[in-house]
Amino acid sequence: MNLGRNNHPEIREAVAGLCRQFDSAYWQEVDEKRAYPEKFVDALTKAGWMSALIPEEYGGSGLSLTEATVIMEEVTRSGGNAGCCHGQMYNMNTLLRNGSPEQKQKYLPRIASGELRLQAMGVTEPGAGTDTTKIKTVAVKKGDRYVVNGQKVWTSRLQHSDLMILLARTKPLSEVQKKSDGMSVFLVDTKSKGLEVRPIRNMVNHETNQVFIDNLEIPEENLIGQEGKGFRYILDGLNAERILIAAECIGDGYWFVDKSVSYSKDRVVFDRPIGQNQGIQFPIAEAYMEIEAANLMRYKAASLYDEKLPCGAEANMAKHLAAKASWEAGNACLQTHGGFGFAAEYDVERKFRETRLYLVAPISTNLILSYLAEHVLGLPRSF
Ligand SMILES: Cc1cc2nc3c(=O)[nH]c(=O)nc-3n(C[C@H](O)[C@H](O)[C@H](O)COP(=O)(O)OP(=O)(O)OC[C@H]3O[C@@H](n4cnc5c(N)ncnc54)[C@H](O)[C@@H]3O)c2cc1C
């Protein structure tokens, strides 16, 4: 397998070509206005990239996860922000892997054609944080529907999505043997009555929200998989999510390195290009090396996933290494640009903010480290 930065040239060239239509001025404008990059997401959808993971029988292109990661990498590598669209790639998995044939037939072709968007996933709650088993949102079966009450936070892209994957408790924590049991996953129409959405203004241009759920009614046919097994389905989808995010960080990392190299060759101070100074060269070289190393783990994780082999450790390591590497590359890039790094027109400060998110979301650094410590190294469970 070609693990270089230019493998899958057909996908790269096509996605990069599309991304070139959305230049730095476009991303600066949406960032400044805190607007959703609607035109970009539309173009990506129309070109078929957003349905990469949907099997051909449902109108998608049936690509592998490895290929899907190349798409996301090209978006960030081109200077764009993939946070507006990555949800559709990985939220899809919950439906793909655990949905009934009827649900897949009903939704997947319409998602593939772009008629419906499945961009949102409501898992995190203000009171539970990373301890998802403590969620308070409850779904109670009443006749042929579930009635849901509770609250979510950081539910991203909800205002630009037709469907949301929602996790709720269907059996109280006190009544289950394993705390991860008793939660269920639903496919929710985001225009339903009972959902109040309050946007959260945040550090990046990321459309994300608080959601107040008040007697939301969900038809029973929108339960995905078995009642009570929802947390397992969510966990199942997380490996794909981590690997896709790793690839986005790799794209960011290459963007920072390329930007640093070209700026440091051009910028002349003390009568010589700043890139001639080893104090400027070394952080860029180090960032490049770390991105290359993280990229190997990204491909390892993606190929294990595509071969349907266990990949939890590799997916977590890929996400962590790539998020750290892109953050360090961002730091080197900002430093290389000196004062101009802070000027919005160079895009560096925007990308710096955007890539920082991935050390916290969708899973924070400490949780990855504790997963490895416990599940890979066999150290005692700490919480
Ligand atoms: C922009 C953005 C978009 C998001 N989008 C979504 C979304 O679409 N859907 C969704 O469901 N969620 C979303 N999230 C939520 C995200 O997944 C969480 O913020 C993230 O998992 C961290 O959880 P938390 O914020 O509750 O932090 P907390 O769980 O409160 O943790 C706070 C800090 O304490 C650390 N910590 C906690 N417990 C331990 C421990 N035992 N040992 C060591 N350290 C610990 C954590 O690592 C973290 O650094 C989003 C978040 C952001 C910021």
The ligand as an ORCA input file, in Angstrom:
! r2SCAN-3c Opt
* xyz 0 1
  C     -17.147     22.272     18.955
  C     -17.636     20.998     19.575
  C     -18.457     20.166     18.839
  C     -18.974     19.003     19.417
  N     -19.870     18.241     18.709
  C     -20.518     17.227     19.331
  C     -21.599     16.539     18.685
  O     -21.931     16.813     17.521
  N     -22.278     15.601     19.375
  C     -21.958     15.273     20.657
  O     -22.623     14.404     21.228
  N     -20.934     15.896     21.301
  C     -20.214     16.862     20.678
  N     -19.184     17.530     21.319
  C     -18.870     17.169     22.698
  C     -17.481     16.543     22.855
  O     -17.505     15.216     22.401
  C     -17.094     16.683     24.325
  O     -16.921     18.069     24.600
  C     -15.835     15.942     24.644
  O     -16.017     14.550     24.506
  C     -15.406     16.228     26.087
  O     -16.474     16.076     26.959
  P     -16.901     17.242     27.963
  O     -16.847     18.524     27.247
  O     -18.167     16.878     28.616
  O     -15.722     17.249     29.003
  P     -15.712     16.598     30.461
  O     -16.150     15.176     30.406
  O     -16.407     17.522     31.384
  O     -14.146     16.627     30.762
  C     -13.447     17.863     30.984
  C     -11.948     17.553     31.011
  O     -11.676     16.635     32.077
  C     -11.002     15.492     31.565
  N     -11.457     14.313     32.338
  C     -12.737     13.927     32.612
  N     -12.733     12.800     33.336
  C     -11.431     12.442     33.506
  C     -10.762     11.364     34.157
  N     -11.443     10.407     34.773
  N      -9.416     11.345     34.109
  C      -8.702     12.303     33.483
  N      -9.276     13.350     32.858
  C     -10.621     13.418     32.871
  C     -11.383     15.405     30.089
  O     -10.399     14.705     29.350
  C     -11.466     16.882     29.720
  O     -10.176     17.352     29.404
  C     -18.619     18.665     20.747
  C     -17.749     19.491     21.460
  C     -17.265     20.648     20.901
  C     -16.369     21.540     21.733
*
